[in-house]
Amino acid sequence: MSPEVTTTPVGAKEGGGMRGRAAALAWVVGCVAASPAADPRPDPAALLLPPVASAGSTRSPAVRARSSAPDLPPPPAARLTPPRDVSPVSYRPDEAVRRSERPVRGDELFSRPLRPDPDRERESGKWGDKINDVVGTEARQGWFRSDRAFDCVVSPITNPFLFEDPRAMTEIRPLFIYQKIPNSQPNFQGGDIWFLGAQTRLAFGERFSVTLNKIGGVSVNAKNPAYDGDFGLSEIWLSPKVTLIRDPEYATILAAGAQFQIPIGSGSVYQDTGSLSIVPYVTFSQRFLANRLGTFNGMVSTGYSFSTDSLRSDYLYLSTHLSFDIGNAHRFYPVLEMNWFHYTTDGSARFISGEGRDLINFGSLGKGSSMVTGAVGGRVKMTRNTELGVAYEMPMIGNKDFFDYRFTVDFIWRY
């Protein structure tokens, strides 16, 4: 605190005249010298840089300000020097900061996109763009993955060797067919035919796939001993397929392919007729009438089988499929299907009345015969990758030939 100033100088009481005025002047000078000096204006350098203690002083600037003993301020050059006791701050990019805040979970190791490599992009751009136009964008994530943009769709059940799903799929499909032969068939006079085997499909992206349509064993059991067969290897059918139209938003898909029917099976069950049949085909699928109760999906496929020799019979087929996704849950699907076969030429391998449709090409006298069958069944998706299908099929119009009725059961495991 500043000293208390009295109103009367001491020298004024002791005497008057020049001596008293001299004493008063000395008293005023002493008061001015004893009073605290006004605070100087702050130095701009002191505002921008932290204060630096002067050499030989261990007290902080705040303590020196409060102390009665004055300390000399540091020279301007010292105040502009960066402090030596401040450690440098390391720079980390924003991405590294975000990763350090939360550990990466296991599933994020596969979901997070990798940083593109410009050199690799330039190198792959020469061939990658051309290949991508054929196999689609899914090829980058895995060439053998099924097209998952149409999970509301289920595959057809009946006419399984010819009725092809238009999607590019990778799957294994075990298959069982039991077909009753009518007693009115003049050659076999009744009996049955059954097939036990599988189908496999391999997708190369979302627009190209290869299908092994038919491989397994066939058993022919006729009541007439002259035509009674045995159990043997079936024909091998395979086909490449290309998706031409693919619209996931409206669940529209169109594909085309060509099937090759190779008769390298057992002769005891009529699986060795001729040399080769080629079947170009188209297949189409469309979703419609979506509502809160469910969604309908229709599928249609047609093709023509023509042989490379005169031993095998030629025919035209048309298959339709209608399924209903109950509650849009992608779980239960009632199914209705129809199949039409019409034979356009006779074969010359065997003189048998009628033909065996998709199970057997007898190479017989079947020109002009037609038949329409109807089927009712359903599919259950047990998981996203597994389906079970069951259907009962019976003739509706035309010649029954070797077809009295048929049961078809399949199981699909899809990648």
Buried (B, 14 or more C-beta within 10 A) or exposed (E): EEEEEEEEBEBEEEEEEEEBEEBBEEBEEEBEEEEEEEEEEEEEEBEEBEBBBBEEEEBEBEEBEEEEEEBEBBEEEBBEEEEEEEEEEEEEEEEEEEEEEEEEEEEEEEEEEEEEEEEEEEEEEEEBEEBBEEBBEBBEEEBEBBBBBBBBBBBBBBBBBBBBBBBBBBBBBBBBBBBBBBEEBEBBBBBBBBBBBBBBBBBBBBBBBBBBBBBBBBBBBBBEEEBEBEBBBBBBBBBBBBBEEBEEEEBBBBBBBBBBBEBEBBEBBBBBBBEBBBBBBBBBBBBEEBEEEBBBBBBBBBBBBBBEBBBBBBBBBBBBBBBBBBEEEBEBBBBBBBBBBBBBBBBBBBEBBBBBBBBBBBBBBBBEBBBBBBBBBBBEBEEEEEBEBBBBBBBEEBBBBBBBBBBBBBBBEBB
